Each structure stands twice: as structure tokens, then as C-alpha cells.
Amino acid sequence: MSTLQEHLTEYLAMRRALGYDLSVLEHRVGQFLSWLTAQGKETFTTADAVTWARLPADADPRWWGMRLGAVRTFAKYLDAIGVDVQVPPRGVLPAGPRRAAPFIYTQADLDALLDTCPQVFTRQLQAATMRTVIALLAATGMRIGEALRLTPADIDTATGVLTIRASKRKDRLVPVHPTTLEALKTYGRLPARSATRPATDAPLLVSSRGTGYHRSTIEAYFARVVTTAGLLPRGAARPRLHDLRHTFATGHMAAAYADGGDPQRTLTLLATWLGHTSTTHTYWYLSATPELMFLAATRLNQPKEPS
């Protein structure tokens, strides 16, 4: 009889073959299975799942809900293949994360982050990798997972277009500025990168072993850069890597208002650029910065031309 860990391995392999990124689920369910082992249990009930999910006891209840949600997803798979486990019902714990207040980076913030990378990382490749990650996300609005999947073959140097490999939706093409393209080419030619002997199909962004990075590692590195750069929270907004995507979207909308462009058209283009199936999802990334609100209000208050 297969163990729960073996079933988890099978489940992850099956889902990843369909293109899903399951690193968070793998981590959380893996922790749950380790906890079960420590309890001397080979299966689990809803009570077991809830007991584990409510750890630590002083955590945000929504964090408990996310932990239980990961177990529920795995339990539904086990139940479907005939493994005798209980599937925790919905509603037992609060579900869904609160929307974190986005931290909108200024150009000075971005300059500080880029300048700090060589101070934080003494190895040339690590410093260059973090500079490239930060600059690429700021310049394109890509998701960090998409950036980490980017390969040299995905960079069309002739047309200046990147092929973005999506985890759930269709791949998309994103044109980039010549300076962004040159920066990617420069990183790809780094002797320090070549010295790692990456495989021909390896990601562009590689570690000292010539392999790709896990998202959690890059986020931990980014936190070190933020601290050294001296970026502090602004109210409830704390600097996060994902906020570079919010900054990209908000900045383009502000530019559309400032330059007399068509904000609605810009929103539609942003939805396509960011890989959204609807502009409704793009609204999530727009933050009501003072600049954007002022520009929008100015546009609304302009007298209409007679028809």
C-alpha cells in the first residue's frame, strides 16, 4: 500500500505535467505529513487536519484557512483514488488571504535596490541574478515564477520579444525595451554564469550549481536587499517582490492619464501584457496612489469638447 508521501509525489507529478506550479501546496502538505508522522499516524481525519492547520495558535485565522485549504486539495485527490481519508469541509476555518496593501516603488526605491545587490551578495553571479530579477520584474510586470522559467531560447534577440511560459494559462509574447533586452543578453553572457555549466534547456537565471531558483529563495534574497537598502513600510504597505508587478501596472495607468492617452485602452493592453483573461483581474493591480488619483481627477474635470 502506498504511503501518503508517495501519493503526494504522484499527485504533484500529475499536476505539474499539466503545467501547474505547486511549490506552495507541496510545502504545506509536506509539513502536514511530517506532523502526522510525528503523531504516529498513517492516515488522517478532519479533526487532524484542523488541529494541524491551527498552528501556530497565535497566527492569523486566515493563515489557518490557507493551511487547511492545501490539505483539503490533497484530501480530495486521495478520496478520488480510493484512499480512506476525510475531506475537510469548506467553512471550517476562514479562507482566503487578505489583500496586502501594495508597496508602490519609486524610481529612487528601484535604484536603491539595484545598487544594494552587490553589497548584499559577494558572489558576482548572485548579485547579477538579483539585479536582473528586480529590473526584469520592474520593466515587464512579469510574475516571479514566469521570470524564473524564462530560458535563453525564450528571448528573441532579433525582434526584442520574450515568450512568457505561463503555469496555468496560455503562453504569451511580451515586447521589451532594447535596454531590457541588452541587460538580459549581458547576464546570459556572464563568465560567472557560463562557469556553472547550465544545461542547454536551463533557465536564464541560474544558481551557482547551474540550475534554476525556487521562488522562496529569491524572495528571501529580496528581503535581504530591501533591509540593506533601508526601504521601510509605508503605512500598511511593506516592500514585497510581487509589488513590482503592482508598480508596473499603476505606473502605466498614471502615464496614460498624464500623456493624454486612452486609459481604457491602456487597461486592455495591460490585461494582455500581464497575462490576464479579463481587465477585472488587472484592476487588482492598480493602486490609488496620490499621483494616479490626481491625474484621473484632472482628466474627469476637464471640460468636454462640444460635439
N, C-alpha and C positions, 0 to 999 in steps of 0.2 A: 504494500500500500504506500502511495506517495505521501510524503510529508507536506505540511503546509508550505514550507520553504520551497520545496520542489514545485508545488502548484503555483507559487508566486513567480518563480523563474519561468515557468511555462506561459503564464498569463502575460508577463512583461514582454517575452519574446514574440508572442502572438500579436499583441497590440503595437509593438514597435515596428513589426513588419508592415503594419498599415500606416506607418508614418507618425505615430504619436510620441510625444515627449513625456515620459512618465517618471522623471527623476524625483519629483516631489512625492508622488504616490509610493514609489519604491522605497524612499527613505522612511516615510511614515509607517507603512505597513511592515517594513523590515524591523522598525523599532517595536511595533506591536508584537510581532512574532518572537522577538528576543525576550520581551516581557512575559509572554506566555510560557516560553521555555523556563524562565526563572521561576515561574509559578508551578512548574511541573505539569503543565497541561499540553495536550496534543491536539485539542480542538477548542472551540470557544462558543460562548453564548452571548446574547445581547448584553447581559449584565457584565461579562468580562470586558467586552468592547467599551462599554460606557465607563467602567472603572478605570481602564487604561486611558481613555480619551480625556478624562477629567484630571489628568496630571500635567503639570503641577497644579496643586489645589488652588493656588492664588493667581492662576492665569486668567486671561480674558475668556469668558464663556464662549465667545465666537471662535477662539482658538481651539477650545474643546470640540466645537462643532466641526471644524475643518479636519481635526484628527479622526473623529468618528466617521466623517464622510469618506475618508480614504479607506477605512476598514469596511464600510458599507459597500463600496465599489468592489473590493476584493471578495467580500462575502457573497455578493450577488453572482459573481463568476463561479465561486465554489458551489453554490447552491445549484447553478445551471448544469454543472458537470456531475452532480450527484453526491457531492461531499456533504456530510451531515454537520452543518453549522447553522446557526441562527443569523438571519439577516437583520441588523438593527433597523427598526422603522424610522422613517423621517419624523422630524419634530421632537425627538427625544432631547436633543441639545440644539441651541441656536445655530443656525447655518449661515455661511457666507461671511466674507470679511467686510469690515467697514471700509469705505473708500478713504484711503490715506490722502491727506492734503498734499497735492503735488508741490514739489520744490522746483520753481522755475529758475533755471540758471541764467545769470547774466553773462555777457562776454567776459567780464573780469573773472567770474567764477570759473568759467571754462579754461581761461588762460592759466589760472592758478592751479587747477587740476593737472593740466598738461605739463606745466613747469615743475610740479611736485613729483611726478613719476620717477625721474632719475634720482631724486633724493630718497625715496622710499625703497626702491629696488636697485641694488648694486649690480645685479647681473643685467647686461645690456639687453638681452632678449626679453626678460620680464618687463623692464622699463618700456621698451619699444612696444611690446604687446599691449600693455595697459594704455599707453598713449594712443595707440591705434584703435583700441576698443572704444575709448572715450570719444575720440574725434569722429570715428565712424558712426557711432550712435547719434552724436550731436548733429552730424551733417546729413544723415539719411532718415533718422527716426526709426531705424530698424529695431526689432526686438533683439535682446541679447542672445537668445537661442538661435536666431537667424544669423547673427554675426558669427557665432561660434561654429555654425555649419558651413559658412562660406568657404569655398575652395578656390585655389588659383584658377581652375577651369571655369568657375562661375564669373570671372572678371573678363569681360570683353574689352580689351585694351584698344581695339580699333574703333568701337562705337562709344566707349565710355558708359557701358550699361552693365549692371550687376544682375545676375539671376539669383533671386532670393528663394531658397528652398524652404517652403512652409512646412510646419509639422502637421497641420490639420487641413488647411485649405489649399487652394491651387498655388503653384509657384507663380511668381510674378517678376517682371522686369522693371528695374529701377535705374534711371539715368543718374549719373553723378557728375559733379563739377570736375573739371580737369585737375584741379589741385587735390581733390579727394582721390581721384584715380592715380595720380602720381605718388601720393602718400602710400597707397596700397601696394603699388609696384615697388616702391623703395623698401617697404617692410619685407615683401616677398624675396627681395634680392639680398637681404641682410646676411653677411657671413655667419653671424651667430645662429640664424635660422637654418642655414644650409648645413651647419655643423651638427645639427641634431639628426640629420638624415631622415627627414619625414618621408613617408610613403608617397607615391605619386598621387594617390587619392586622399591624402591627409588634408585636414582643414588648413586654411591660410594661417590662422592664429594657432601657434603650437607652443607647447611647453618645452622644457629642456630635454625631454625624452622624445621629442618629435611627434607627440600625439596631441590631440585636442584637449581643451579645457572643459571641466564641469562648470556649469553656471555658478554653483555655490562658491567655487574657488575664486572666480572673477569678482563676485560680489564681495567676498571677504577682502580681496585685494583693494577693491574700490573703497571700502570703508576705511582702510588704512590711508589711502590717498586723501580722502575727504578730511580725516582727522589732521593729517600733517599740513594740508593746505589751509586749515583753520576755518573751514566752512561751518557755520553754526546754523541751527534751526531758525526758521523764520516763523514765529508763532507755532502752529501745529505741524508745519511742513519741515520734514527732515530730509537732507540730501540722500537720494536713492539713485541707483543706476538707472532704474526704469523711468525716472523723471526726465531723463534726457529725451525720451520719446514725447513726453508731455510738452517739454520746452520746444521741441521741433514743431509740433502741431500748433501750439499757441503762437510761436514766432511767425509762422507763415500766415496765420489768420490776421495777426496785427499788421503784417506787411501788406496784405490785401486791402485793408482799410486805409492804411497810411498812403499807399501809392495810387489810390483811386481805382483800384481793381474791382473785381466782382467777387465779393466774399462767398456767395453761394457756389460759384464755380470753383473757387479755391477749396471749399469744403469738399466738393465732389472729387476733386483731384486728390486731396489729402486722403480720402477714404480709399481710393485706388492705390495710392502710394504706400499707405500704411498696411495694406492688405486686409481691409475691412469689407464685409459684404454689404454694409449699409452705412450711410452717413450717421445713423443713430449711434453706432459704436464710436464714431470719430468724435462726437460731441463729448464723450467721456474724457478725452484727452485735452479738451480746451479748458483752460483755467481763466477765471475772471481777474486777470491782472489789471492793475490800475491803467496801464498803457492801453490794453485791449479795450477795456470798458470806455475809456476816454475817446478812443478812435471810433468805436461803434456809436457812441452817443453823438459825436460830432457829425458822423455820416447821417444819422437819423434826423438831426436838427437842421441839416442843410435844406434850403428852400427848393422845392421841386420845380423843374423847368416846365413851363406851360406846354401842354400837348398840342 
